[in-house]
């Protein structure tokens, strides 16, 4: 036992040593600690060694875990020592920047978004009090910049409501508006389900449906998945469990970046408390987010608070915010589509790409059924959004197949989309008119058609009949009749059976 005890003593003495902070280009610096930081640091250090008669009187480290140090205080101390401003700290990295600061309106996490709005001339401090009319008003001359500023404004209001714990519904200043407490919407928690781990059959919870509630597959156009989830939670009885599928492309650096600037594709961050789980997701799943998704994993986030309505309507606040579950999967960005000359441009060209999509969606259906969800709402996964270009009818056939497989566990499956590229008649649509065919395949399960039979081209003669004019016909007559244009031009004389001109009859006296 002596070597083991000596090793523990050496390790404990090494932990007690104080090493100064060394920064690149700054030499050995003494970090200036903020008020209250020194006491927390001293409280986290182990006390004097305790001796025991059972191990020969050797010193032993204490048997308690040190208290964690405040990460924000450490960052401020390091920035002060290096001469950097505090507002330049990287608060936008995943898993960092959401420590409580006394429920302030101007939270350090929101500094970048608020500064961007201020630079655009929007000096509002509390974005919870903005009316829908003000949000629907144009934010600038450039349409792209205006949409990005709108997303930043909506995100600031949602984040301030989550950190402050309250908001006004339907909006601040409205007649009959009341303050809604959302402190019960605690930070959502995420867990990782790897592709090698699927729920067993006995874990799937078969839902007892009423006689007037049969199994249904529905499609909703010009409506987002969050709109459908909020509608089902508001109309159904208490205890309804709704899950929403979110997807991104594999090997996409945007999966780990905290930028919420797209009003359509980033609604899950702008209208819910999902951003709190996303910014701490690495710590929750104990793995890098991008690597976990690229390996085929599924990130299940439960307890996401749905706080606001559609952005097209000015993002009004819900009177009674509900909770949803979010299932995040990743799909390959650019699979091979069928050839358009065979009429298969909306279907998968090979079975490998279809199997990859089916594997990702199968995990989403299985874990939603295992967690007891009643309704699963998903977008057209991989179809002309989030950097993916999957064939829409091939995806629809996969959704129909999986919905039928889990019909005893998921009574309602809904596919919804408000993306401009998914609907016909939109000037910005990249593929016009596939939503109606997509809906038909989702509901009926129409199979992939046979390729069109191409008709071989017909061989035409090399020379075409060209009508000649009067001059060409006259030249032809001269060649045929040997220059005797008079004989050939007299219609009364004609020609013999051998082609020679007829002779005039003899006159008898």
Wavefront OBJ file of the C-alpha trace (Angstrom):
o trace
v 0.000 0.000 0.000
v 2.964 2.380 0.429
v 3.417 3.169 -3.318
v -0.310 3.861 -3.694
v -0.367 6.191 -0.699
v 2.748 8.016 -1.888
v 1.212 8.530 -5.327
v -1.904 10.023 -3.772
v 0.216 12.347 -1.620
v 2.199 13.573 -4.621
v -0.994 14.129 -6.622
v -2.560 16.066 -3.767
v 0.520 18.295 -3.374
v 0.532 18.972 -7.124
v -3.065 20.137 -6.930
v -2.162 22.639 -4.193
v 0.525 24.325 -6.263
v -0.507 27.709 -7.712
v 0.729 28.200 -11.249
v 0.533 31.740 -12.710
v -1.476 32.288 -15.893
v 0.689 32.480 -19.030
v -0.820 34.117 -22.096
v 0.748 34.246 -25.575
v 2.823 37.381 -25.923
v 2.074 38.610 -22.379
v 4.669 36.729 -20.331
v 3.826 35.659 -16.805
v 0.866 37.689 -15.631
v -0.885 37.847 -12.320
v -4.599 37.537 -12.952
v -6.644 40.183 -11.196
v -9.556 38.435 -9.542
v -12.960 40.141 -9.281
v -14.772 40.708 -6.038
v -16.022 37.480 -4.530
v -13.909 35.394 -6.858
v -11.055 34.853 -4.391
v -13.362 33.485 -1.745
v -14.915 31.031 -4.179
v -11.495 29.925 -5.328
v -10.239 29.427 -1.777
v -13.381 27.534 -0.877
v -12.792 25.154 -3.766
v -9.232 24.314 -2.709
v -8.686 21.277 -0.537
v -7.939 21.877 3.120
v -4.984 20.644 5.122
v -4.065 16.994 4.844
v -5.796 14.593 7.164
v -3.785 11.870 8.789
v -5.037 8.395 9.508
v -3.615 5.662 11.685
v -4.746 2.995 9.229
v -2.225 4.000 6.564
v 0.779 4.658 8.713
v 0.061 8.349 9.328
v 0.392 9.369 5.706
v -1.429 12.462 4.597
v -4.595 11.959 2.532
v -6.545 14.468 0.416
v -10.002 15.445 1.604
v -12.938 13.317 0.477
v -15.126 16.111 -0.944
v -15.458 17.507 -4.457
v -14.315 21.100 -5.016
v -16.962 23.652 -5.893
v -16.958 24.686 -9.570
v -15.564 28.109 -10.364
v -17.729 30.647 -12.240
v -16.723 30.531 -15.889
v -17.823 34.083 -16.535
v -15.590 35.372 -13.719
v -12.627 33.456 -15.116
v -13.236 34.914 -18.579
v -13.485 38.462 -17.233
v -10.291 38.004 -15.208
v -8.412 36.670 -18.229
v -9.635 39.488 -20.447
v -8.630 42.098 -17.869
v -5.151 40.610 -17.534
v -4.649 40.586 -21.318
v -5.959 44.113 -21.762
v -8.979 43.046 -23.838
v -12.443 44.616 -23.463
v -15.035 42.485 -21.745
v -17.604 42.876 -24.551
v -15.145 41.225 -26.972
v -15.328 37.895 -25.155
v -16.425 34.973 -27.370
v -19.897 34.624 -25.875
v -21.274 33.050 -29.031
v -19.545 29.700 -28.734
v -21.467 26.522 -28.072
v -21.918 25.690 -24.413
v -20.898 29.079 -23.082
v -22.374 32.443 -22.231
v -25.717 31.664 -20.565
v -24.715 31.918 -16.912
v -27.340 33.792 -14.859
v -26.556 37.456 -14.286
v -29.463 38.548 -12.168
v -32.106 38.386 -14.942
v -30.865 41.460 -16.768
v -32.518 42.750 -19.925
v -29.135 43.373 -21.566
v -27.648 39.960 -20.953
v -24.020 39.390 -22.037
v -25.217 36.602 -24.318
v -27.381 39.111 -26.227
v -24.679 41.747 -26.598
v -23.839 40.894 -30.208
v -27.467 40.847 -31.390
v -28.352 44.045 -29.516
v -25.263 45.802 -30.865
v -26.182 44.830 -34.411
v -29.694 46.183 -33.975
v -28.308 49.382 -32.451
v -25.974 49.887 -35.412
v -29.019 49.621 -37.679
v -30.722 52.450 -35.790
v -32.933 50.253 -33.568
v -32.267 51.371 -29.999
v -34.960 49.283 -28.304
v -33.690 47.716 -25.073
v -36.548 45.392 -24.121
v -37.596 43.562 -27.289
v -40.399 41.766 -25.449
v -42.424 45.003 -25.669
v -42.300 45.309 -29.459
v -45.695 45.068 -31.171
v -46.368 42.856 -34.224
v -46.901 45.979 -36.338
v -43.393 47.163 -35.513
v -41.924 43.761 -36.353
v -43.779 43.596 -39.667
v -42.502 47.060 -40.649
v -39.450 47.057 -42.962
v -36.121 47.072 -41.133
v -34.026 48.415 -43.992
v -33.683 48.921 -47.701
v -31.949 45.648 -48.589
v -34.426 42.732 -48.308
v -31.777 40.280 -47.157
v -30.464 42.594 -44.460
v -34.018 43.425 -43.380
v -34.873 39.754 -42.893
v -31.682 39.207 -40.906
v -32.470 42.167 -38.629
v -36.015 40.865 -38.171
v -34.650 37.506 -37.058
v -32.281 39.231 -34.611
v -35.140 41.295 -33.150
v -37.373 38.252 -32.652
v -34.522 36.280 -31.110
v -33.710 39.075 -28.655
v -37.303 39.188 -27.455
v -37.495 35.412 -27.025
v -34.156 35.242 -25.228
v -35.058 38.111 -22.898
v -38.358 36.423 -22.052
v -36.539 33.168 -21.282
v -33.949 34.874 -19.086
v -36.386 37.250 -17.385
v -39.088 34.617 -16.963
v -42.117 36.555 -18.229
v -43.705 38.299 -21.219
v -46.998 39.908 -22.242
v -49.550 38.058 -24.370
v -50.656 38.512 -27.075
v -48.248 41.480 -27.114
v -47.243 44.369 -24.911
v -49.727 47.237 -24.917
v -52.606 45.251 -26.424
v -56.093 45.597 -24.995
v -56.543 42.908 -22.370
v -52.889 41.899 -22.454
v -51.699 40.042 -19.406
v -48.298 39.088 -18.090
v -47.466 35.416 -18.585
v -45.013 33.637 -16.337
v -42.684 31.309 -18.253
v -40.296 30.410 -15.468
v -41.621 26.851 -15.626
v -39.969 26.574 -19.051
v -36.649 25.522 -17.614
v -33.614 24.994 -19.789
v -34.251 22.063 -22.169
v -32.019 19.027 -21.807
v -30.582 17.038 -24.723
v -29.411 13.451 -25.028
v -27.663 11.586 -27.840
v -28.921 8.339 -29.356
v -26.241 6.767 -31.502
v -27.165 4.767 -34.612
v -26.126 1.528 -32.941
v -28.694 2.071 -30.180
v -32.344 1.689 -31.116
v -35.248 1.314 -28.675
v -36.372 -2.286 -28.121
v -39.800 -3.350 -29.262
v -41.168 -3.672 -25.740
v -40.213 -0.052 -25.004
v -42.413 1.396 -27.731
v -45.521 2.805 -26.100
v -48.701 1.887 -27.898
v -51.083 4.812 -27.672
v -54.719 4.172 -26.813
v -56.803 6.076 -29.352
v -60.435 6.934 -29.134
v -62.910 5.540 -31.604
v -63.265 8.922 -33.328
v -59.483 9.420 -33.636
v -58.186 7.087 -36.337
v -54.662 7.014 -37.632
v -54.010 9.999 -39.888
v -51.281 11.283 -42.188
v -51.773 14.944 -43.065
v -49.888 17.612 -45.011
v -50.106 21.340 -44.314
v -48.927 23.864 -46.894
v -47.707 27.390 -46.071
v -47.497 26.531 -42.371
v -44.424 25.719 -40.320
v -43.965 22.702 -38.080
v -44.122 24.923 -34.985
v -47.499 26.308 -36.087
v -48.909 22.780 -36.338
v -47.395 21.769 -33.002
v -48.872 24.810 -31.244
v -52.274 24.192 -32.813
v -52.361 20.553 -31.694
v -51.277 21.436 -28.163
v -53.880 24.190 -27.877
v -56.784 22.151 -29.287
v -56.071 18.819 -27.583
v -56.614 17.874 -23.993
v -53.917 18.374 -21.422
v -51.128 15.848 -21.571
v -50.720 15.822 -25.339
v -47.155 14.975 -26.315
v -45.924 16.504 -29.597
v -42.494 16.023 -31.173
v -40.987 18.111 -33.996
v -38.240 16.865 -36.327
v -35.371 19.196 -37.196
v -32.757 18.367 -39.832
v -29.480 19.696 -41.197
v -26.971 18.397 -43.703
v -24.015 16.288 -42.707
v -20.565 17.894 -42.458
v -22.134 21.327 -42.301
v -20.235 23.859 -40.128
v -23.507 25.717 -39.510
v -24.567 22.867 -37.220
v -22.191 24.214 -34.560
v -22.395 27.960 -35.223
v -24.667 30.209 -33.196
v -26.182 32.386 -35.898
v -29.938 32.781 -36.008
v -30.455 34.952 -39.077
v -32.881 32.987 -41.281
v -36.539 33.746 -40.596
v -37.710 30.446 -42.117
v -35.040 27.837 -41.409
v -34.123 29.132 -37.908
v -37.630 29.425 -36.458
v -36.824 26.780 -33.858
v -34.339 29.259 -32.307
v -36.429 32.390 -32.776
v -39.744 31.188 -31.325
v -38.773 28.639 -28.665
v -36.271 28.113 -25.857
v -34.346 25.601 -27.982
v -31.413 28.010 -28.247
v -30.612 27.386 -24.559
v -30.231 23.672 -25.185
v -28.311 24.228 -28.423
v -25.721 26.482 -26.827
v -24.986 23.855 -24.163
v -25.525 20.776 -26.249
v -21.882 19.651 -26.255
v -21.939 19.353 -22.491
v -25.314 17.595 -22.452
v -24.446 14.872 -24.945
v -20.758 14.724 -23.933
v -19.646 14.733 -27.581
v -19.099 17.236 -30.396
v -22.417 18.035 -32.034
v -21.166 17.936 -35.609
v -19.321 14.642 -35.184
v -22.293 12.996 -33.462
v -24.630 13.978 -36.291
v -22.188 12.964 -39.033
v -21.967 9.497 -37.504
v -25.734 9.067 -37.837
v -26.755 9.962 -34.289
v -30.011 11.571 -33.184
v -30.096 14.392 -30.615
v -33.330 14.340 -28.609
v -34.175 17.552 -26.730
v -37.132 17.487 -24.364
v -38.958 20.298 -22.582
v -38.577 22.983 -25.272
v -40.885 25.902 -24.508
v -42.975 27.153 -27.456
v -43.418 30.862 -26.693
v -44.328 32.680 -29.919
v -46.475 32.387 -33.031
v -45.682 32.712 -36.711
v -43.191 35.377 -37.765
v -45.424 36.279 -40.729
v -48.055 37.412 -38.205
v -45.563 39.448 -36.169
v -44.521 36.636 -33.777
v -47.323 37.118 -31.208
v -46.855 35.591 -27.769
v -48.834 32.531 -26.712
v -51.144 32.991 -23.762
v -50.305 29.563 -22.361
v -46.895 28.395 -23.615
v -46.585 24.649 -24.088
v -43.640 22.268 -24.324
v -42.527 20.169 -27.261
v -39.726 17.719 -27.999
v -37.228 18.354 -30.793
v -35.493 15.527 -32.661
v -32.407 16.594 -34.617
v -31.080 14.393 -37.440
v -28.582 14.967 -40.249
v -28.944 13.743 -43.840
v -26.534 13.721 -46.804
v -26.762 17.018 -48.669
v -26.729 16.059 -52.363
v -27.909 12.549 -53.284
v -28.134 11.388 -56.861
v -31.525 11.984 -58.490
v -33.111 10.124 -61.378
v -32.754 11.310 -64.954
v -35.289 13.826 -66.147
v -35.502 12.290 -69.630
v -36.959 9.160 -68.015
v -39.373 11.163 -65.836
v -37.591 10.194 -62.577
v -36.087 13.534 -61.543
v -38.162 13.582 -58.308
v -37.056 10.109 -57.160
v -33.806 8.606 -55.886
v -31.477 7.231 -58.538
v -30.049 4.462 -56.317
v -31.168 2.561 -53.245
v -28.168 3.582 -51.103
v -29.283 7.212 -50.850
v -32.844 6.177 -50.079
v -31.618 3.801 -47.384
v -29.601 6.606 -45.743
v -32.687 8.815 -45.577
v -34.804 5.941 -44.280
v -32.259 5.195 -41.544
v -32.297 8.779 -40.242
v -36.085 9.046 -40.271
v -36.503 5.558 -38.803
v -34.510 6.649 -35.755
v -36.725 9.724 -35.384
v -39.950 7.702 -35.582
v -38.636 5.007 -33.235
v -37.446 7.335 -30.466
v -40.564 9.489 -30.726
v -42.647 6.353 -30.186
v -40.373 5.200 -27.358
v -40.718 8.549 -25.556
v -44.505 8.401 -25.710
v -45.278 11.052 -28.331
v -48.807 11.311 -29.718
v -48.052 13.487 -32.747
v -44.938 13.704 -34.885
v -44.569 16.842 -37.010
v -41.794 16.961 -39.582
v -40.861 19.085 -42.614
v -40.047 17.726 -46.088
v -36.718 16.470 -44.817
v -33.844 17.337 -47.137
v -35.981 18.933 -49.858
v -34.532 22.240 -51.098
v -33.651 23.704 -47.691
v -30.772 23.706 -45.181
v -28.337 23.085 -48.041
v -29.948 19.766 -49.104
v -31.392 18.748 -52.481
v -33.169 15.431 -51.955
v -35.841 14.326 -54.469
v -39.217 15.255 -52.934
v -41.236 12.236 -54.076
v -38.549 9.835 -52.880
v -38.638 11.450 -49.431
v -42.439 11.322 -49.433
v -42.424 7.569 -50.086
v -40.040 7.036 -47.159
v -42.259 9.099 -44.826
v -45.356 7.122 -45.845
v -43.603 3.805 -45.321
v -42.381 4.714 -41.823
v -45.724 6.244 -40.814
v -47.467 2.999 -41.659
v -44.857 1.012 -39.755
v -45.352 3.014 -36.546
v -49.077 3.661 -36.892
v -49.867 1.808 -33.661
v -47.457 4.004 -31.682
v -47.803 7.396 -33.421
v -51.491 8.111 -34.114
v -50.851 11.288 -36.081
v -48.034 12.140 -38.493
v -48.063 15.574 -40.115
v -45.763 17.045 -42.768
v -45.779 20.854 -42.841
v -43.738 23.503 -44.614
v -43.847 27.265 -45.120
v -40.620 27.422 -47.115
v -41.026 29.490 -50.312
v -39.130 26.937 -52.410
v -41.637 24.162 -51.642
v -44.811 25.593 -53.136
v -45.999 26.354 -56.645
v -46.625 29.855 -57.833
v -43.841 31.428 -55.800
v -41.382 33.474 -57.871
v -38.483 32.345 -55.662
v -39.308 28.634 -55.970
v -36.468 26.587 -57.387
v -38.721 23.619 -58.146
v -42.233 24.710 -59.080
v -45.212 22.527 -58.370
v -43.937 19.456 -56.500
v -45.908 20.030 -53.282
v -49.170 18.584 -54.677
v -47.419 15.460 -55.929
v -45.526 15.247 -52.626
v -48.806 15.315 -50.682
v -50.270 12.571 -52.845
v -47.300 10.258 -52.308
v -47.255 10.900 -48.535
v -50.927 10.013 -48.158
v -51.271 7.176 -50.681
v -47.761 5.714 -50.825
v -47.497 5.867 -54.596
v -44.609 3.738 -55.817
v -41.792 4.844 -58.048
v -43.007 4.674 -61.668
v -41.311 2.784 -64.439
v -38.958 4.837 -66.589
v -40.344 6.272 -69.771
v -39.669 4.270 -72.975
v -37.740 6.433 -75.380
v -38.853 6.145 -79.055
v -35.874 5.856 -81.436
v -35.629 8.670 -83.978
v -37.150 8.074 -87.419
v -34.702 8.084 -90.319
v -35.664 10.726 -92.860
v -34.521 10.818 -96.535
v -31.418 12.882 -97.120
v -33.036 15.068 -99.821
v -36.215 16.995 -99.296
v -38.721 17.948 -102.016
v -38.339 21.620 -102.754
v -40.824 23.455 -104.904
v -39.258 25.174 -107.903
v -40.219 28.538 -109.292
v -41.327 29.294 -112.868
v -37.826 30.129 -114.064
v -36.424 26.783 -112.935
v -39.302 24.931 -114.576
v -38.690 26.741 -117.867
v -35.016 25.796 -117.811
v -35.989 22.182 -117.188
v -38.239 22.214 -120.251
v -35.405 23.439 -122.425
v -33.225 20.592 -121.252
v -35.929 17.974 -121.744
v -37.037 19.096 -125.179
v -33.566 19.807 -126.554
v -33.902 23.538 -126.947
v -37.097 23.330 -129.054
v -38.969 25.692 -126.880
v -41.563 26.449 -129.583
v -42.640 22.882 -130.014
v -42.571 22.237 -126.355
v -44.489 25.387 -125.603
v -47.353 24.635 -128.018
v -49.958 22.887 -125.913
v -52.017 21.824 -128.956
v -49.342 19.565 -130.375
v -48.302 17.615 -127.360
v -45.763 14.764 -127.476
v -45.674 11.195 -128.734
v -45.464 8.113 -126.595
v -41.688 8.124 -127.064
v -41.421 11.707 -125.888
v -40.842 13.269 -129.291
v -43.006 16.125 -130.533
v -45.936 15.106 -132.663
v -45.897 16.079 -136.284
v -48.629 18.133 -137.826
v -51.163 16.090 -139.882
v -50.893 16.271 -143.678
v -53.389 18.408 -145.447
v -55.127 16.455 -148.344
v -56.381 18.375 -151.305
l 1 2 3 4 5 6 7 8 9 10 11 12 13 14 15 16 17 18 19 20 21 22 23 24 25 26 27 28 29 30 31 32 33 34 35 36 37 38 39 40 41 42 43 44 45 46 47 48 49 50 51 52 53 54 55 56 57 58 59 60 61 62 63 64 65 66 67 68 69 70 71 72 73 74 75 76 77 78 79 80 81 82 83 84 85 86 87 88 89 90 91 92 93 94 95 96 97 98 99 100 101 102 103 104 105 106 107 108 109 110 111 112 113 114 115 116 117 118 119 120 121 122 123 124 125 126 127 128 129 130 131 132 133 134 135 136 137 138 139 140 141 142 143 144 145 146 147 148 149 150 151 152 153 154 155 156 157 158 159 160 161 162 163 164 165 166 167 168 169 170 171 172 173 174 175 176 177 178 179 180 181 182 183 184 185 186 187 188 189 190 191 192 193 194 195 196 197 198 199 200 201 202 203 204 205 206 207 208 209 210 211 212 213 214 215 216 217 218 219 220 221 222 223 224 225 226 227 228 229 230 231 232 233 234 235 236 237 238 239 240 241 242 243 244 245 246 247 248 249 250 251 252 253 254 255 256 257 258 259 260 261 262 263 264 265 266 267 268 269 270 271 272 273 274 275 276 277 278 279 280 281 282 283 284 285 286 287 288 289 290 291 292 293 294 295 296 297 298 299 300 301 302 303 304 305 306 307 308 309 310 311 312 313 314 315 316 317 318 319 320 321 322 323 324 325 326 327 328 329 330 331 332 333 334 335 336 337 338 339 340 341 342 343 344 345 346 347 348 349 350 351 352 353 354 355 356 357 358 359 360 361 362 363 364 365 366 367 368 369 370 371 372 373 374 375 376 377 378 379 380 381 382 383 384 385 386 387 388 389 390 391 392 393 394 395 396 397 398 399 400 401 402 403 404 405 406 407 408 409 410 411 412 413 414 415 416 417 418 419 420 421 422 423 424 425 426 427 428 429 430 431 432 433 434 435 436 437 438 439 440 441 442 443 444 445 446 447 448 449 450 451 452 453 454 455 456 457 458 459 460 461 462 463 464 465 466 467 468 469 470 471 472 473 474 475 476 477 478 479 480 481 482 483 484 485 486 487 488 489 490 491 492 493 494 495 496 497 498 499 500 501 502 503 504 505 506 507 508 509
